[in-house]
Each structure stands twice: as C-alpha cells, then as structure tokens.
C-alpha cells in the first residue's frame, strides 16, 4: 500500500501542509517537528509523489542547469564538475535538467515558472545575456555561475580568475622569466578576458614588458593549444615561459614543444589553468591554477534553493578563491 502525506500527517497529529513543508525543510516549521515527521516518513518508507506535490504546491520540482553551449568550448571535466556540484545541493529534493542555451536558437518560451522552479546558468559568454535577462524578466529564481551579471541577475557566484592567473604569472616571474607568452581561451568567453587581465596585471606590476606577438588564441581546445604553441615557437626570440588559459591547451602546447625537439621545463616552462584531473599525471606534472568549479556550482545551487524556499531573491555576488598548484612544469631560468 502506498504511503501518502495524509498518512504521515495523521500519525504526527498535524496537517498535511505541515508535513509537506517539513519534508521540504521549510524554515516555517520548527526543527523538532521536522525531526518527528522525518522519522515517521522514514519508518513508513515514504517516497515523495512529485506529481502530486507539483499540483498542491504549484511547483514543477525541476531545476534547470543551463550551459552556454555543450558542443563548443565546454570540456568534459568542466561539465562534470558543474553537474556534480549542483547535484550535491539539489540531491533528491528536485529533478535536475541540463540544457544548452544555444540549442534554443533564441526562442526561450519553453522556459517558464511552470517548467522550472529555478534556473542556474553556467555562463561562459556575453551571448548568454539575452537568456539571463529573459529568465529574470519572467521572475524565475535565478543564479548565474562563472561570471558577474549583477546588473540583471540577483545572485552571481564565480571564481576570481584574474587573481589566480596573477599568482601563476607572478610565480613564473619569480623564477626569472621575463619573456612570458599567453595562449588565450575562446575570445567570446568572459573567462578568457579575466585571465588575460591577470596575466597583463602581473607583468605590469613587476615591470615586465609585454609583447603582443606573444599573445595567441587557442580557444580552450587541445588542438588550439597545439597550433598556438606552434606559432609561438616561430617567434624570435622565443618565449621562455608560456601561460595557457586552460590545462587542455597546455597539453597541446607541450606536444608542440616536444615535436620541436625541446623539453618542458628545461627549454620552456608551461603553466595552465583549471587543475584538470589529468594535470598531476602529466610528465612533467603541470603547474596550474585550481578553479573550484564544483564548489562554485554547489554554492550557487544552495543559494538558489534558499531563494526558492524563501520566496524572494537575495542579492549578492560571491567570489570563490582559486589556488596556485606548483608542480614540475615551471623551473628557474
């Protein structure tokens, strides 16, 4: 026999509304009452009926996680860390639905308050702005990850990319490098601009000249990093160190260096950004900046759920610190 909320309410001596709120961790219900109701639900092996809950509470119990794109410039590790972080907060309370904004071709009408209780945007480009504005205009609870869209989004959670790149380039300078190149990410991505800003800021603060010929674009792909490094190897004089705006591009760059008969780090130092799962297992192990994508995603999801429960948006922008991870691919000159 299927156990319902009314069965739990009868045993607990409360209304079915109280049971529903308690099982959804509402702040309106006293903690002792929540514990009592949860214990009864567990004892009866109660399974939520999401369809019934949707009708009673006018909720879909769907959270939408939207990436700018899933086919261009979104690495598998970035995707995995994002979904893992959001899912750890959403858990069994909501159904998580993952989509790509560019799949909608500008027609966002399927995204409504009836289809989604809240929306998380893992933003990678200014091209997301029309979608973010659409969600905000529809008064759908909203959190933007990975870039600051505070003009239109109430809550924004992102890594301090600029500070992270500043530290890794500062580390290269401390090792004696003065001719430091950069392989940039996808030009339309905000992260690319932030990382280049950190690179330029470090060079400027330490009085190191910047050479525009050492600024090349790799587009956040292995092949892009490889081709960009090939271009840098034709520079005269060549750089002694290269900062790659992603670990994937660093791998491509290291292959191009090896094909030239040079070695990392003896002939050229290389550093990356992201601290992907493979970075510690390269030879040499890659010096990089750890971007806490999972943490950013979890924090964003937690803030969205709190706003949904409260029924009103908070307003804040949260910067999550990055971490310099020093390994073997950068050495003194």
N, C-alpha and C positions, 0 to 999 in steps of 0.2 A: 504493500500500500504506500502511495506517495505521501510524504510528509509535506505539509504546507505551512506558511507563515501563521495561519489561523490556529493550527495545532500547537505551535510553539507559544503563541500569544495566550491560548487557553491554559497551558501548563504554567506559564510565567505569571499569569494574572494581570496581563497588560493588554493594551490594544495592539492590533496587527500593525498599525502605523509605527508604534514604538519599537516593535520587533524589526520592522524594515529599516528604521533609522539606526537601530543598534547594530544590525548586521552590516550596515554601510558606514559604520564608525562615525556617525554624526556627532558633532560637539554638543548638540542639544540634549543628548542622553547621558545621564550620569554613568561614570565608569563602572560602578558596582552593578548597575542594571545591565550594562553591556556584557559584563562577565557572566552574569546569571543567564542571560539569553543565549550567549555563545555556547555556554556549557550544555544547555538544553538542546540546541541545534546540533552540536557535535554528538551528543548521546543518541539523538534520533537519526543521525546520518543524513541531515538535511542538505539538499542540493538546491541552490537558487534557481528559480524559474525566470530566466531573463526576459522572456516574452511577457510574462505577467507583470514583472517589475516595470517594464517599459510602459505598459498601459497604465498602471497605477500611478507611477511617479513621473510620467511624461518624459521618460529618458530612453535613449537608444542603447545605453551601456556600450557604446562604441567610442573609442578614442582614435582619432586619425593621426598617423605619423607621416608627414609629407616631406620627401626629399625634393630638392630642385630637379634632380634627374637621377635615374638609376642606370642609364646607359652610357653616360659621358662624364668622366672625371670623378666618379664615386667608386672608391676602391672597396674591395670585398671586406677588408678589415674595418674600414670606416663604417660601412653599413652594419657589420656585425656588432661593433661596439655600441653604436647608436641604439639599435634594436634591443640589445641586451640591457642597456641602462634604463631605457623606457619601460621595458617589460618587467624589470625588477621592482619598479614602483607601481605599475598598473596591476601586475600579478593577476589574481583571479577576480578582481573587482570589475574589470571592464574587458571587452574584446578589443584587441589592438589590430588596427587595419593600416597596412603600409601602402602608400601610393607615391607616384612621381608626379610633381606638378606639371612637368612638360607634357605628360600624357593627356592632359585635359585640353590642350590646344586653346587655352584662353577661355573656355566655357566651364566656369566653376559652379554652375547652377546645381549639380548633384550634391554639393557640399552645403548642408543646411543644419539648423539646430535639431531637426528631426533625425538626421542621419548620423550626426556626431555630437556627443555631449561636450567634446573639447577637441582642439586641434593643436598639435605640436608641429612646427615647421623646422626641419633641419636645413637652414638656409645656407646656400653656397654662392648666391649671386644676387645682384640687384634686380635681376629679372623676376625674382620671387615677389617683388614689392606689390605687384597688382593682386597676387593671390593673398598675401598677408592683409592688404587693405580690404579685400573682399570679405575675408573671414571676420576682421574687426568690424566692418560695417554691418555684418549680419549678427553682431553681438554674440558670436560663438566664443566661449572661453578659449584663450589663445596664449601660447608661449612660443617664442622664437629662440632657437638654438643657433649658436655658431656665428652670429653677427648681431650688431646693435641696431635694432629697428625701433628704438624707443619712441620715435615720432608717431608710429602707428600701432605698435604692439605694447601692451601693458607690461609684459614680463619678458626679459631677454636674458639668456644665460650663455656665456661664451668664454673661451679660453683667451688669456692675454698673449696672443701670438706674437705681438710686437716685442714684448718684454722677453719672451722665450728666445726669439731669434737674436735679439741684442746680446743675450748671455752667451749663445754659442759662437757668435762672431767675435765677441769680446775674448772668449777662450782662444780662438784662433790667433787673434792679435797678441795675446799674452804669450803664445808660443813663437812669436817672432814674425808672423806672416803679415805682409804689407800689400801683397797683390792678391786680393781675395775676390773671386768671382761669385756670381749668384746665378743659379738656374731657377727661374721663376715658375710658378704654377699657372693654372688656367687664368688667362687675362681677365675674364669677366667675374672671377671669384673674389669676394672681399678678402678672403684669407690670403690670397696672393699679394694684394696691396699691403695688408698689415705686415706680412713677413718681409716684404721688400723695405717697408718703412723701418723695421727693426734693424735690418742689415745696414741701411744708409745711416741710421742714427748712431750705430756703434762705430762705423767708420768715421763719421763726423766728430764724435766725441773724443776719439783718440787721434785725431789729426791724420788719418789715413786717406790718401787720395782715392777717389772713385773714378773708374774708367768705364764709360758707357759701353765700350766694346766687350766688357766682361759681364754684361747683363744680357742673358739669353733666356728664352722661354722654352720650358719643357712640357707644360700643360698637364702636370701631375700624372704622367704615364711612364712606364719603363722605357718604351721606345723614345718618348720625348726627352727623357734624361740622357739616353744614349746619344741621340742626334745633337742635343745641345752641347754635350761634352765634346763631341767630335769638332764642333765649331770652335769651342774654347781652346782646343788643342792646336788650332791653326793660328791662335793669337801670338804676336811677337812683341814682347816676351810673353810666355805662357803664365797663367796664374800659378801660385804655389799652393793655394788652397781654394776649395770650392764649397760654398754652402748650397745645398739642394733643398728646395722648399717642400719636399716630401721624401720619405725613405725610399719609395718606389723609384723616384728619379735618381736617387743616389746609387741604387743598384745598377741602373742603366749607365750612369756616369762611370762607375767602377769598371764595368765591362769595356767601355770605350778606352779607358786609361790602360787597361791590361792589353788590349789589342794594339795599342801604340808602343808596346814593349816597356811601359812604365809600371811602377808599382805604387800601391797605396799602403802606408803613408810615406814611404821613403822618398818617392819623387813628387808626390802630390797628396795633400791632405784633403779628406772629404768628410762632410758632416751632413746630416739630414734633419728631418722634422717629422714627428708622429710617434716614433718608437714602436713601429710595427712589430708583430710577433716574431718575424724572422731577423730583425736587426741585430740582435745579440749573437746570432748564429752565423753571420757572415764571416768571411776571413779576408781582411781583419774585421773584427766586430765594430759596428758603426756607432760613432759618436753622434748623438741626436738630441732632439728636444721631445720630451714626452708630453703629448697633448692628451689630457684626461677626458677623452670623448665619452666613455661610459659614465664617468662622474657627472659631466655636464648634462648628459641625457637624463640621468636619474634625478638630478636636482630639478631640471625643467619639468619632468613628469610629476614629481612630488608637488611642485608649486601649482601646476595645472589642476591636479586633483583637489588641492586645498581650495582653489578658487571656485571649482565646480560645487564643492560641498558648502562653501560659504555663500555662494550665490552672487558674489561680487568680485571683480578683479582687483588684485593687488597691483601696485605699480613699483617695479624695481628692475634694475639691471645688475646682474651678478657676473663678476669676472672671476674665473677659476684659474689658479696659478698653474703654469707649466713647470717642467723640471728639466734641467740640463743633465743629460746622461753621458758621462765621459767614458769612452771605451778606447779602442785602439786605432781608429782611422785618422786621427789628428795627432801629429807629433811636432816637436820643435823644429824650426828651420835651421 
